[in-house]
Amino acid sequence: MNVGKEWTEASIQKIIDSLKHQPGAMLPILHAIQDEIGYIPETAVSLIAESLIQTRAEVHGVISFYHHFRTTPPGKHTIEVCRAEACQAMGCRSLEQHAKSTLGIDYHQTTADRDFSLEPVYCLGNCATAPSIRVDDKIYGRVSVERFDELVADFRQDMKEVS
């Protein structure tokens, strides 16, 4: 994903045109747009609707049905908290409450400084080391509230060093 990548209506239309002839094209189009720019901008909804001969409401319905799709730009890092049964049995509920409190946001939101987005996920396949989280593309197991705080601090420090 190219978070923050510049996009134009033409670049979105190019993605749509490359996939619109597939059966059930809406989901592949939505995934491709989000993979390319990090979210589904409002402009894309009209372009998709027109290209697939759908209403904007139908496109919005699909976007809102699947929690994976974002309609706002994500933070620099996305933290996903696993909410599957194994993680629940090992304390993910208190971890997710701590994450929300620490970051000052709820699921599907981004911190005011745009550093972190918080998302629920329903299985990371890391059940043996529950509770688990994923930050961007890396999975962390046996995450306590203390370990969560360490990870957030480490990512914040890395972002300071890069800027």
N, C-alpha and C positions, 0 to 999 in steps of 0.2 A: 504494500500500500504506500502511496506517495502522499502522506499527510501534508496538507498545505500546498499541494501542487496546483499551479495555475490551470484553470480550465476555461473553455469557451463553449458557447452553444455548438459551434462547429465540431469541437472535439467530442462532445457528448453525442451529437448526431452521428458521428463516425462510428462510435461504439454501437449505437442502436442499429445503424445500417448493417454492421457486420454480423449481427445476431438476429435481426428481426424475422428472418425467414425460417428459423428453427421452430419446430413444434414447441408450444409452451415457452415462447421466447421471453416473456416478461421477467421471470426469475433470473435467467442467465444475463439479461441486460442489466437488471438491478445490481447483481453481484459484480459484473464487469465495471460498472460505473463506480460502485463503492470501492472496489479493489484499486481502481485507477486514481481516484481523487480523495478517498477516505470517507465519503458520505454521499447521499443522494440530494443534490441541490434542488430547490423548488423548480427551477428552470427545466430540469430534466423530466419532471412529472408531465408537463405539457408536451414536451418532445416525444416522450414514450407513448403517451396517450394518442397523439396524432399519428405516430408511425405504426402503432398496432391497432388502430381504429378502435380505441377504447375511450372511456371517459376518464377525466382526471380523478374522479371519485373512485373508479375501479383501480387505478394505479395507486392512489393513496391507501386504499383498502388493503392491497397486498403489502405495501410498505409497512403499514401499521400492524398488520397481522404477525409479521415476522420480526421478532425483537432484534434480530441481527442487523437490520437496516437502520442507519442513522440519517437524520435529516438536517443535522448540524455538524460542523467540522469537529472531529474528535480532538482530544488533548494530545500532547506530544507522546504520552504513554497511555495505553489502555490497560486497566487492571480488571481482570475477570475473576470473580469469586465463584468457585464451584459450589452448586447447591444440590448436587445429587445425593442419594441416600447415604452412601459411605461417608461423604464429607459432613452430612448432617449429623450422623452418628458420632463423628469425631469433633464436633463443635463449630461447624461453619456458621451457625446462626449468630453466635457471639462474635465471630471473626467478621462477618458481614456488617453487623451493627457497629463494630469498632472501625471498620474501613469507612463506613458512611460518616461516622462522627469525626474521625481524624481528617478526612478529606473535605468535610462540610458539604457533601453532596449526596444525592440518592442515586439509585441505579438509573442508567440512561442519561446521566448528567456529566458535565465537565466542570472542573474547578475554575474559579474566576480567573486564575492566572494561566489557564489553558494548558497546564502541565499534565493533568490526569483526567481520564474519563473512567467511570466505574460501570461495569456491566455484570449481570448475572450470567452464568453458564451452567448447563445442566449435566455435564460430565466432561472431565478432562482426561479420563482414562488413567488416572493416577491414584486409584482407590486405595492401594496398599499404603500410600503415604499421605492419607487424608489428615486434615483438610488441605486442599490445594488451591492455588491461584495461578493465573497466567498473567504475566506482564509482557505485553507485546507478543512475542513468539516464544517466550521461555516459561516453562512450568516450574513452579516451586511447590514442594511438598512439606508436610508437617509444619504448616504455617501457623504459628501462635500470634497473638496480638503483638508481642514483642518483636517477633520476626517480621511481621508486616511493617511495623514502624521502622525497623532497620532498612528494609527494602525501599520504602518511600524515601527515607533520608539518603540512601545511596543514590537513588535516581535523581533526587533533587541536587545532590552534590555533583553528579556527572553532568547535569544540565548547566550548572554554574561554571564548571570547568570548560565546557564547550563554548559558552557565550563570551 
